[in-house]
């Protein structure tokens, strides 16, 4: 159901897609069965919960969330507005529609946030959530296998149930806190560059991760050839 939404440009709907040129609104809670494309700026005046059940949601311009909570539940998500085009100071929740989806954070996954999507997230969000609190199945969360990952805000990666494996497979940088919310049976694996992490993480840091149940492995160790 929509409440107090003003579409400021022409909207066309045809075939299997919904197209919005631009809109501003408050208290938005809407489910779409087909692809959703926002070609113009989107501005949120209150909470916004959008669901694209088995489809792709695309933002081709800016998404301004203000201090409001925004939750996007989709099969696939594309932020095509460019660097820093998604901005706000509230909570941003990005989650797959299917609870059993695999997740890629610049990595492999049926629900994937690639390097362009990550670059679109402007510094300033209170917290960014990725994944579902009720995630299930035997899938995986692949972080960084396709390129560097850099988050500027507090990040919470969620996978609560099943035999999910969380893997850090490349360069990962977090300017603020990183939290992994993982339920019983979820394996967390980190592979780190031994040389590249000198001066960035202490042996005590890796030891605490191991003591907490994380499978920590290193590559690129020093060798005497």
SERO-4910 file (N, C-alpha, C, O; in steps of 0.05 Angstrom, whole numbers):
BEGIN
 pado doro    nc1    nc2    nc3   cac1   cac2   cac3    cc1    cc2    cc3    oc1    oc2    oc3
  Unk    A     17    -24      0      0      0      0     17     25      0     37     27     15
  Unk    A     10     44    -17     24     70    -18      9     90     -1    -15     91      0
  Unk    A     25    107     12     13    129     27     29    155     21     53    155     25
  Unk    A     15    175     12     27    201      7     51    200    -12     73    208     -5
  Unk    A     47    189    -36     68    188    -56     61    207    -78     38    207    -89
  Unk    A     80    223    -86     76    241   -108     96    235   -130    120    237   -126
  Unk    A     86    226   -154    103    221   -176    107    246   -192     87    258   -201
  Unk    A    131    255   -195    136    282   -206    141    282   -236    142    303   -249
  Unk    A    143    258   -248    145    256   -277    128    233   -287    116    219   -271
  Unk    A    127    231   -313    110    210   -325    119    182   -317    143    176   -317
  Unk    A    100    165   -311    105    138   -305     94    120   -327     71    124   -335
  Unk    A    109    102   -337     99     83   -357    102     55   -346    121     48   -332
  Unk    A     83     38   -352     83     10   -344     76     -7   -367     55     -3   -379
  Unk    A     93    -25   -374     87    -42   -397    103    -68   -395    125    -68   -385
  Unk    A     91    -89   -406    106   -115   -406    109   -125   -378     91   -126   -362
  Unk    A    134   -133   -372    139   -145   -346    153   -126   -327    165   -135   -307
  Unk    A    152   -100   -333    167    -81   -317    151    -58   -308    131    -51   -320
  Unk    A    159    -46   -286    148    -21   -275    169      0   -277    191     -5   -267
  Unk    A    163     23   -289    183     44   -293    173     69   -279    151     78   -284
  Unk    A    189     81   -262    183    106   -250    205    126   -258    228    121   -253
  Unk    A    197    149   -269    217    169   -276    229    182   -252    253    185   -250
  Unk    A    212    189   -232    221    202   -208    199    203   -188    176    206   -196
  Unk    A    205    200   -163    183    204   -143    194    210   -116    217    204   -109
  Unk    A    177    224   -100    183    228    -72    159    218    -57    136    218    -67
  Unk    A    164    208    -32    141    198    -18    147    192     11    171    193     19
  Unk    A    127    185     27    130    177     54    115    152     59     95    146     45
  Unk    A    124    136     79    110    111     87    104     93     63     81     88     57
  Unk    A    125     84     50    122     68     26    126     39     33    146     31     44
  Unk    A    106     23     27    107     -6     32     94    -19      8     70    -19      5
  Unk    A    110    -31    -10     99    -40    -36    113    -66    -45    137    -69    -42
  Unk    A     97    -84    -56    107   -109    -67    103   -109    -97     82   -102   -107
  Unk    A    124   -115   -111    124   -117   -140    129   -146   -149    146   -159   -137
  Unk    A    114   -155   -169    118   -182   -179    137   -182   -203    147   -203   -211
  Unk    A    143   -158   -214    159   -157   -238    183   -138   -233    186   -128   -211
  Unk    A    199   -135   -254    222   -117   -252    214    -89   -245    193    -80   -254
  Unk    A    230    -75   -230    224    -47   -222    248    -30   -229    271    -36   -221
  Unk    A    244     -9   -244    265      9   -251    258     38   -245    237     48   -253
  Unk    A    275     51   -229    271     80   -223    292     95   -239    316     94   -233
  Unk    A    283    109   -259    301    124   -277    309    151   -267    329    163   -275
  Unk    A    293    162   -248    298    189   -238    304    187   -208    303    166   -196
  Unk    A    309    210   -195    315    211   -167    293    200   -149    269    204   -155
  Unk    A    300    185   -128    281    175   -109    288    188    -82    310    187    -73
  Unk    A    268    200    -69    271    213    -43    251    202    -24    227    200    -30
  Unk    A    260    194      0    244    181     20    239    200     43    258    211     55
  Unk    A    213    204     50    206    222     72    200    207     98    197    220    119
  Unk    A    196    181     96    191    164    120    203    137    113    220    135     95
  Unk    A    194    115    127    205     89    120    197     81     92    177     90     81
  Unk    A    214     64     79    207     53     53    215     24     53    238     17     56
  Unk    A    195      7     48    199    -22     46    189    -30     18    166    -29     12
  Unk    A    208    -38      1    201    -47    -26    209    -76    -30    231    -84    -21
  Unk    A    192    -91    -43    197   -119    -48    194   -125    -77    173   -118    -89
  Unk    A    214   -136    -90    212   -147   -117    215   -177   -115    237   -187   -112
  Unk    A    193   -191   -118    193   -219   -109    213   -237   -124    230   -249   -111
  Unk    A    212   -238   -150    231   -255   -165    244   -238   -187    250   -249   -208
  Unk    A    248   -213   -182    256   -195   -203    279   -177   -194    289   -179   -172
  Unk    A    286   -159   -213    308   -140   -208    298   -112   -202    279   -103   -215
  Unk    A    309    -99   -182    302    -72   -176    327    -55   -183    349    -60   -173
  Unk    A    322    -34   -199    344    -18   -210    339     11   -203    318     22   -208
  Unk    A    360     24   -193    360     53   -188    380     65   -207    404     62   -203
  Unk    A    370     80   -227    388     92   -247    396    120   -240    411    133   -255
  Unk    A    386    131   -218    394    158   -209    399    156   -179    408    135   -169
  Unk    A    394    178   -165    400    179   -136    378    167   -120    354    167   -127
  Unk    A    385    156    -96    367    147    -76    374    161    -50    395    156    -38
  Unk    A    356    179    -42    361    195    -17    341    185      4    317    189      1
  Unk    A    352    173     25    335    161     45    331    179     70    315    172     87
  Unk    A    346    200     73    344    217     96    352    202    121    371    186    120
  Unk    A    338    206    143    344    192    168    326    167    172    324    157    194
  Unk    A    313    159    150    293    138    152    304    110    146    325    107    134
  Unk    A    290     90    156    297     63    150    287     55    123    263     59    116
  Unk    A    305     43    106    297     34     80    305      4     78    327     -3     84
  Unk    A    285    -12     70    290    -41     67    283    -49     38    260    -46     30
  Unk    A    302    -60     24    299    -69     -3    302    -99     -3    324   -109      2
  Unk    A    280   -113    -10    280   -142    -10    276   -151    -39    253   -148    -49
  Unk    A    296   -161    -51    295   -166    -80    310   -191    -88    325   -202    -72
  Unk    A    306   -200   -113    322   -222   -123    349   -211   -133    369   -225   -131
  Unk    A    348   -187   -145    373   -175   -154    370   -145   -151    348   -134   -155
  Unk    A    392   -131   -145    392   -102   -140    414    -89   -155    437    -98   -155
  Unk    A    407    -66   -168    427    -52   -184    426    -22   -176    405     -9   -179
  Unk    A    448    -12   -166    451     17   -161    468     28   -184    492     25   -184
  Unk    A    455     41   -204    469     50   -228    472     81   -228    479     92   -249
  Unk    A    468     94   -206    469    123   -206    497    134   -203    501    159   -205
  Unk    A    517    117   -199    545    126   -196    554    128   -168    539    121   -149
  Unk    A    579    136   -164    591    138   -138    575    156   -119    568    178   -127
  Unk    A    570    147    -95    557    163    -74    528    171    -82    518    191    -73
  Unk    A    515    155    -98    488    162   -107    466    152    -89    443    159    -91
  Unk    A    474    135    -69    455    125    -49    463    136    -23    485    130    -12
  Unk    A    446    153    -11    455    169     12    433    170     33    409    169     27
  Unk    A    442    172     59    423    174     81    438    172    107    462    167    108
  Unk    A    423    176    129    434    174    156    420    153    173    427    150    196
  Unk    A    400    140    162    386    119    177    397     92    171    420     89    163
  Unk    A    380     71    174    388     44    169    381     36    140    360     43    130
  Unk    A    400     23    127    395     13    100    397    -18    101    418    -29    108
  Unk    A    375    -31     94    374    -60     95    372    -71     67    352    -65     52
  Unk    A    391    -87     59    392    -99     32    391   -129     35    409   -141     47
  Unk    A    370   -142     25    367   -170     31    354   -185      7    337   -173     -7
  Unk    A    361   -210      3    349   -225    -18    320   -233    -12    313   -235     12
  Unk    A    304   -236    -33    276   -244    -28    274   -272    -17    259   -277      1
  Unk    A    290   -290    -28    290   -318    -19    309   -322      4    332   -314      3
  Unk    A    298   -333     26    315   -337     50    338   -355     45    358   -354     60
  Unk    A    337   -372     25    358   -391     20    378   -381     -1    396   -397     -9
  Unk    A    376   -356     -9    394   -345    -30    423   -345    -21    429   -341      2
  Unk    A    441   -350    -40    469   -344    -35    474   -314    -39    459   -301    -54
  Unk    A    494   -304    -26    499   -275    -26    528   -270    -35    546   -282    -25
  Unk    A    531   -251    -53    557   -242    -62    561   -213    -56    545   -196    -65
  Unk    A    581   -206    -40    588   -178    -36    614   -173    -51    636   -178    -41
  Unk    A    610   -163    -76    632   -163    -96    643   -191    -97    668   -195    -98
  Unk    A    625   -211    -98    632   -239    -99    610   -254   -113    591   -242   -123
  Unk    A    612   -280   -114    593   -296   -127    569   -301   -109    572   -307    -86
  Unk    A    544   -298   -121    520   -303   -106    496   -297   -123    497   -280   -140
  Unk    A    474   -310   -117    449   -305   -132    439   -277   -126    427   -264   -143
  Unk    A    444   -267   -101    439   -240    -94    466   -227    -92    482   -233    -74
  Unk    A    472   -208   -110    499   -198   -113    500   -168   -112    485   -155   -126
  Unk    A    518   -157    -96    524   -129    -96    552   -126   -108    572   -134    -94
  Unk    A    555   -116   -132    581   -115   -145    596    -89   -137    586    -73   -120
  Unk    A    619    -85   -149    635    -62   -141    621    -35   -146    624    -17   -130
  Unk    A    606    -33   -168    591     -8   -173    569     -3   -153    565     20   -144
  Unk    A    556    -24   -144    535    -22   -124    547    -12    -97    536      5    -84
  Unk    A    570    -23    -90    583    -15    -65    593     13    -66    591     28    -47
  Unk    A    604     21    -90    614     49    -93    591     69    -91    596     93    -84
  Unk    A    567     61    -97    544     79    -96    536     86    -67    522    106    -63
  Unk    A    544     70    -47    536     75    -20    553     97     -7    577     93     -2
  Unk    A    541    120     -3    555    143      7    559    140     38    541    130     51
  Unk    A    581    150     48    587    150     76    565    166     91    558    188     82
  Unk    A    555    155    113    535    170    129    513    153    140    499    162    159
  Unk    A    509    128    131    487    111    141    494    103    170    517     98    177
  Unk    A    473    102    187    477     93    214    487     64    214    506     57    228
  Unk    A    473     47    198    481     19    196    472      9    169    450     16    159
  Unk    A    488     -8    156    480    -22    132    478    -52    139    497    -63    149
  Unk    A    455    -63    133    451    -92    137    451   -106    110    438    -96     91
  Unk    A    464   -128    108    463   -145     84    456   -173     92    469   -185    110
  Unk    A    436   -184     79    427   -211     86    402   -211    103    393   -189    112
  Unk    A    390   -234    107    365   -236    122    370   -247    150    388   -264    154
  Unk    A    355   -237    169    357   -247    196    346   -276    198    353   -291    216
  Unk    A    329   -283    178    317   -310    177    329   -326    154    316   -345    144
  Unk    A    353   -320    146    366   -334    124    369   -364    131    375   -371    153
  Unk    A    364   -381    111    364   -409    115    380   -423     93    390   -410     74
  Unk    A    381   -449     94    393   -465     72    422   -470     76    434   -465     97
  Unk    A    434   -481     55    462   -489     55    478   -472     35    496   -482     22
  Unk    A    471   -447     33    484   -429     14    510   -418     24    523   -429     42
  Unk    A    518   -395     13    544   -383     21    542   -353     19    525   -342      5
  Unk    A    560   -339     33    563   -311     30    592   -307     22    611   -311     38
  Unk    A    596   -298     -2    623   -294    -14    630   -265    -14    616   -249    -27
  Unk    A    651   -258      1    659   -230      4    686   -226    -10    706   -236      0
  Unk    A    686   -211    -32    711   -201    -43    724   -218    -64    746   -212    -72
  Unk    A    712   -240    -73    726   -257    -93    728   -244   -120    744   -252   -136
  Unk    A    711   -224   -126    711   -210   -152    724   -183   -151    726   -170   -171
  Unk    A    734   -175   -127    747   -149   -126    746   -138    -97    733   -150    -80
  Unk    A    760   -116    -92    761   -104    -65    733    -96    -55    716    -89    -70
  Unk    A    731    -98    -29    706    -90    -15    713    -68      6    731    -73     22
  Unk    A    699    -46      5    704    -24     24    678    -13     34    662     -3     18
  Unk    A    673    -14     60    649     -3     72    658     21     90    676     18    106
  Unk    A    643     43     87    649     67    103    633     69    128    640     84    146
  Unk    A    611     53    130    593     55    153    592     28    168    602      8    158
  Unk    A    580     29    192    576      4    206    561    -16    189    541    -10    176
  Unk    A    572    -41    188    561    -62    171    554    -86    188    570    -95    204
  Unk    A    530    -96    183    521   -121    195    514   -141    173    496   -135    157
  Unk    A    528   -163    172    523   -184    152    508   -206    167    517   -217    187
  Unk    A    484   -214    156    467   -232    171    463   -258    157    458   -259    132
  Unk    A    465   -280    171    457   -306    162    453   -323    187    472   -331    200
  Unk    A    428   -330    193    422   -340    219    419   -370    221    424   -381    243
  Unk    A    412   -384    199    406   -412    203    419   -428    181    432   -417    163
  Unk    A    417   -455    183    427   -472    163    457   -476    164    469   -471    185
  Unk    A    469   -485    142    497   -491    141    512   -471    123    529   -479    107
  Unk    A    504   -446    125    516   -425    109    546   -422    115    554   -424    139
  Unk    A    562   -416     95    590   -411     98    595   -382     90    589   -373     68
  Unk    A    607   -366    109    614   -338    103    644   -338     98    660   -345    115
  Unk    A    652   -329     73    680   -330     65    690   -302     57    678   -289     41
  Unk    A    712   -293     69    726   -269     61    748   -278     42    767   -290     50
  Unk    A    745   -271     16    762   -282     -5    779   -261    -19    792   -267    -39
  Unk    A    780   -237     -8    796   -216    -21    802   -194     -2    800   -197     22
  Unk    A    808   -170    -13    814   -147      3    788   -135     14    770   -128     -1
  Unk    A    787   -133     41    763   -123     54    772   -101     73    789   -105     90
  Unk    A    759    -77     70    765    -54     88    739    -44    100    719    -39     85
  Unk    A    739    -40    126    716    -29    140    725     -5    156    741     -8    175
  Unk    A    715     19    150    722     42    165    710     43    193    720     55    211
  Unk    A    687     29    195    673     28    221    671     -1    230    689    -17    223
  Unk    A    651     -8    246    650    -35    257    638    -55    237    621    -48    220
  Unk    A    647    -80    238    636   -102    223    625   -122    242    639   -131    261
  Unk    A    600   -130    238    587   -150    255    577   -173    238    563   -168    218
  Unk    A    583   -197    245    572   -221    232    551   -233    250    557   -242    272
  Unk    A    525   -232    242    504   -245    257    499   -273    245    487   -275    224
  Unk    A    509   -293    258    508   -320    248    497   -338    269    505   -338    292
  Unk    A    477   -354    261    465   -373    280    481   -399    281    502   -402    268
  Unk    A    472   -418    297    485   -444    300    486   -458    273    467   -459    258
  Unk    A    509   -470    268    513   -485    243    524   -468    220    529   -479    199
  Unk    A    528   -442    224    539   -425    203    569   -423    207    579   -416    228
  Unk    A    584   -430    186    613   -429    186    623   -402    175    613   -393    155
  Unk    A    642   -391    189    654   -366    179    684   -371    173    698   -381    190
  Unk    A    692   -365    149    719   -370    140    732   -344    130    719   -329    115
  Unk    A    756   -339    138    771   -315    130    798   -324    119    813   -338    133
  Unk    A    804   -316     94    831   -320     83    843   -293     80    832   -275     67
  Unk    A    867   -289     92    879   -263     91    908   -264     80    921   -284     81
  Unk    A    916   -241     69    943   -238     58    963   -234     80    962   -213     94
  Unk    A    981   -253     85    999   -252    107   1017   -227    105   1020   -212    125
  Unk    A   1028   -222     82   1046   -199     78   1029   -173     78   1037   -154     91
  Unk    A   1007   -173     64    990   -149     62    979   -139     89    972   -116     91
  Unk    A    976   -158    108    964   -150    134    984   -143    155    977   -137    178
  Unk    A   1010   -143    148   1030   -134    167   1025   -105    175   1023    -88    158
  Unk    A   1023   -100    201   1018    -73    210    989    -65    210    981    -44    220
  Unk    A    971    -82    199    943    -76    197    927    -93    217    906    -84    227
  Unk    A    936   -117    224    922   -134    243    943   -149    259    962   -160    248
  Unk    A    939   -150    285    959   -164    302    953   -194    303    932   -203    295
  Unk    A    972   -209    314    968   -238    317    946   -243    337    931   -262    335
  Unk    A    943   -224    357    921   -227    376    894   -225    363    875   -237    372
  Unk    A    892   -208    343    867   -205    328    858   -231    316    836   -240    319
  Unk    A    877   -244    301    871   -269    288    866   -291    309    849   -308    304
  Unk    A    880   -290    331    876   -310    352    848   -308    363    835   -329    368
  Unk    A    839   -284    368    811   -280    379    790   -291    360    770   -302    368
  Unk    A    795   -286    334    776   -297    314    775   -327    315    753   -339    315
  Unk    A    799   -340    317    800   -369    318    786   -379    343    771   -399    342
  Unk    A    791   -366    366    778   -374    391    748   -371    390    733   -385    404
  Unk    A    738   -353    373    710   -349    369    697   -368    349    673   -366    343
  Unk    A    713   -386    338    702   -406    320    706   -400    290    696   -415    273
  Unk    A    720   -378    284    725   -371    256    748   -388    245    769   -391    258
  Unk    A    744   -398    221    765   -413    207    783   -393    192    776   -383    171
  Unk    A    806   -388    204    825   -367    194    848   -380    180    862   -397    191
  Unk    A    852   -372    155    875   -383    139    889   -360    126    877   -340    118
  Unk    A    915   -363    122    931   -342    110    943   -352     83    946   -376     79
  Unk    A    949   -333     66    963   -339     41    985   -318     37    985   -298     51
  Unk    A   1002   -323     18   1025   -305     13   1043   -302     37   1050   -279     43
  Unk    A   1051   -324     50   1070   -322     73   1098   -317     62   1104   -322     39
  Unk    A   1116   -307     79   1144   -304     71   1157   -331     66   1152   -350     80
  Unk    A   1174   -332     46   1188   -357     39   1217   -351     34   1225   -329     24
  Unk    A   1234   -370     40   1263   -369     33   1268   -388     11   1272   -412     15
  Unk    A   1268   -378    -13   1273   -395    -37   1302   -396    -44   1310   -409    -63
***
